[in-house]
């Protein structure tokens, strides 16, 4: 029997939350990190290895999949789960962010967005109704509302206008969503760095009523300090009994700091993209494996990590593969990074359960809070 989509709060410590999301394709323990599978693949990783990392849910991108290979084809082939061979939960974004950041020649109206594909220039139109229809064809467990994303920095007026349009698009998205057991739709809180807009946005979204609430418009170049300031108040505007998802975040210290402020779910391309640029996340901080000092280092990337790379290979081997531009370098480093992120989430969950997360977070921020990963805007 299919279970209803639900969220249960199991433990809390101050604002940090330990919960459980039930979906049609399985249960997600929160706080959770969702590896990004933009084009129906978590780049450089086999699905079986994503599973082994402990990831329970992955993210797919509506914008990319509608353009190639098309939602119609994926639906014909049995949906995104079957198409990519992933039988766990999938969250799809609505395409809004990529339409704004990747496509050319956009025309935005109250009706929707007309744009040209960044692949071949072909013309497309996405409205809230079309975005929800595409996500339905993909078969995603968690559908996101279609919202208007704006560039950072933006004025109060620009932010307010986009937030209001996103609310109206959110209501249309909800109306277009076909309710079935185990499938949910999340609203997206907007309002930039303006507290009153965040509060109005949250209140209006709650009035419409969603299965979960995302916080959008962050990690767009404002920096960790400002992001944490917004997170100091925004989660408090959202219902306690629904999951909260911070979109596109982040580096490890961003995640720890956001959990501390009451966020439950995350997604980001940082671990996978860094895996392709020889950057590894470890319990001792980030390391660039291209660095000459690793050329004869016989130790694994991280001796506490159980991933294939750490169990079987040395830093020297990874350094060699990277220098030689071997594909395996990207595969092993990516897999390691995804394992690291999943281990981090496991540690976070255990710390909340044992009421020691506040101390865990303080220690983590002291060690890694200043670490610079890649500050550029993540677009896909
Ligand atoms: Zn590893």
Boltz pocket constraint, residues with backbone or C-beta under 6 A from the ligand:
constraints:
  - pocket:
      binder: B
      contacts: [[A, 301], [A, 302], [A, 305], [A, 306], [A, 307], [A, 308], [A, 309], [A, 310], [A, 311], [A, 335], [A, 336], [A, 337], [A, 339]]
      max_distance: 6.0
